[in-house]
Amino acid sequence: NGSIRVMSTSSCCKRWFFTVNGVECSNPAPIDGVMYTNGANNIDLHRVSTIDGLCDNLPAGTLTVALNVGECVIQTSGAGGDAYTGWNSYSRIILEEMDIPNGTD
């Protein structure tokens, strides 16, 4: 949970996503959030955002979790823009280990 924004003089889309040990989660789906701007007047609008999800079948032991920012997967607008995370706020990343039955237990 924290503040994110995208600012640009033209339309663009940025994507915030988590990786575990340098690899993006894919099971059951990526853990991500996107923000689009149409570039109107180069507006500097910060929004509170929460990104959550599950990442199944992680290895035992110490893991490195990272929050990354990049271009949107489906680029319906121009690349570029200035993405910003955590302006004037306390951003939090909360991880929880869960034991999810797989139906054979």
C-alpha positions, 0 to 999 in steps of 0.5 A: 500500500502506498502512493504511485503516479505517472506523469507525462506530456503524452499518453503512457502506461506504467506497471508496478509488479512484484518479483520473487528471487528475480522472477515474476510470479506466474502461478496463478497470475502476475501480481501487478497494478497499472496506471495510465495517463493521457498526458493532459497538462502534465498533471502530477496526480498521486494516488494511493494504491494497493497491489495484492495477489498470490504466488504459488509453489515458492521454494523453501528458504530465504526469498528476495521480494522486489517491487518493480516499475516498467512499461505496461504489458499491452502498450495501448499508448506511448512508452515513456513517462515518469513513474513515481512510488511512495511520495510523502507517504509510508509504503508498506509491503506485507508478506504472508506465508499461507498453507493452501491445500492442494486437494490431495492432502 
